[in-house]
Amino acid sequence: MAQTHAAITGTDRPHSFDAWKDSVPSTIKTHQLWTSLFYQKALFLHDLCWFDCEPWLDDPRGRSIAGQIIRSCGSISANIEEGYGRGFGRDYARFLSIAVASARETQGWYVRARHLMKAEALQHRLELCDEIIAMIVPAIKTQRRTNNSNRDARE
């Protein structure tokens, strides 16, 4: 019998955003990017998605969805990170736009997975995606107005 993620790592499904933040390694929380709430929420969503997918792996249909949703969900925070590392301006805005597209894709995969999860969990994930999107869109507009594109990687 396969062991659960919690049994292997000793970590449990996050019960709240605040409790989850306490579990994030301090090296991540001391980085300037951590001050961005949409980045924090994107990482939180990925951790929730990780745990959501675990029971889906027993069903071939669920296994297929799990692979897709983990990739799209991970792409949200990954594109925020990559864009941030490239500096300000249009380049960062482009990566933030990709993060928004990944959040929308993640919503779609959650809708496809609705038969594999509880309705309240599904609603929470869809709303969290909406929240992330709503926070990123203004940042995209701000970055597009920024003429300086600092190509030096930020620390």
N, C-alpha and C positions, 0 to 999 in steps of 0.2 A: 504494500500500500504506500502510495506517495505521501511524503510529509508535506504539511502546509508550510507556507512561507514563514508564518509566525513560529512554527515549531523549529524551523531551521535557524532563523535569525534572532528569535526572541523579540521581534517587533510585532506590534499589533496594529490593526486597522485604526487609523486616526478617528477619534470621536468628535473632534471639533477642530476648527482652523487654529484656534489658540493653543490647544493641546498639541497639535501637529507641529506648530512653530517651535515648541520646546524640544522637539525631537530632531530638529534640523542641526547638522553639525555646525559648530561655532565658526569654522573657517568660511562657511558660506554666508553666515549672518554678519560677518565683519566686512564683507565685500560691499562696495558702493552699490552694486546692482540690487542688493537685498532691500534697499530703501524703496524700490519700486513695488507697490502693492500688486500690480498685475503679474509681476514675476513670481512673487510669493504664491499668489493664487494659482498660477500655472503649475508650479511645483506641487502644490497641495493636490490639485486635480489629478496630476500624474500618479501620486501616491494612492489616491482613492481608486483610480482606474486599475492600478496594479492589483489591489485587493479585490476589486470587482471581478477581474478576469479569472482569478484563481479557480472558482467553481465551474466556470465555463469550459475549462480545459477537458472535462470529462465527456463533452458532447462534441462530435465533429463539427457541427455548425457553430457552436460556441467557440471552439478552438480557432476556427477561421476568423471569426469576428475579433477574438482576443488579439490575434496578431496584428490586425489592421488598426484596432483602436489604440493599442499600446504605441504603435508607430506614430499615429496622428497626434495623440495626446502628448507624447514626448517631444514631438516637433514644435509644439507651442513654446515651451520654455527653451528648447535648444535654439530656436530662431531668435528669441529675445536675447539670449546669451551671445550668439554669434554677431548679431547686429550691434549690440552694445560694445562688443570688443572691436568693432570697426570704426567707432567714433560717432559723431553727431551728423545730422543732416539727412540727405536723400538716401544714402546707403542704409542707414539705420532704419529709416522709414520703410524701405523696401523689405527688410527682414521682419519688421513689425507687421507689415501687410501679410507676409507669409504666415506669421504666427496667428493672425486673425483667420486666415483661410484654414489653417490646421485646427483651430478651435471650432470652426463651422463643420469641418469634416468629422471631428470628434463627436459633435452633437449628432450628426447623421449616423455614426456608428452606434452611439447609445440608443438612438431610436430603433435601429436594426436589432439591438440586443434586448429590447424591452421585454421579450418573452423569457429572458434569462435572469431577470432581476425584479426586485420589489418596486412597485410604482413610486413610493416615496423616495427611494434612492435614485431612481431614474429622474424624477423631477428635480432633485437636488443637483445632479450632475448637469442637466440641461440648463438650469438657472446659473450654475457656476460658470459654465461656458459663456452664457450671455453676459454675466458680470465681467469676465475677463475681456471679452470683445468690447464691451462698453468702456472699459478703462483704456484699452490700447488705441482705439480709434482717435481720441483727442491727441494722444502722443504722436500718432502718425502725422496728423495735421501740423502739430508743432514742429516736428522734425523736418517736414517738407518746406516749412517757412524758414528753416535754419539754412543760411547760405553756406556756412562753414561746414565742410565735411572733413572732420579731423580723421585722417587715415591712420594716425598712430593709434595702436591698440591702447585702450584704457586699462588702467591698473585696477 
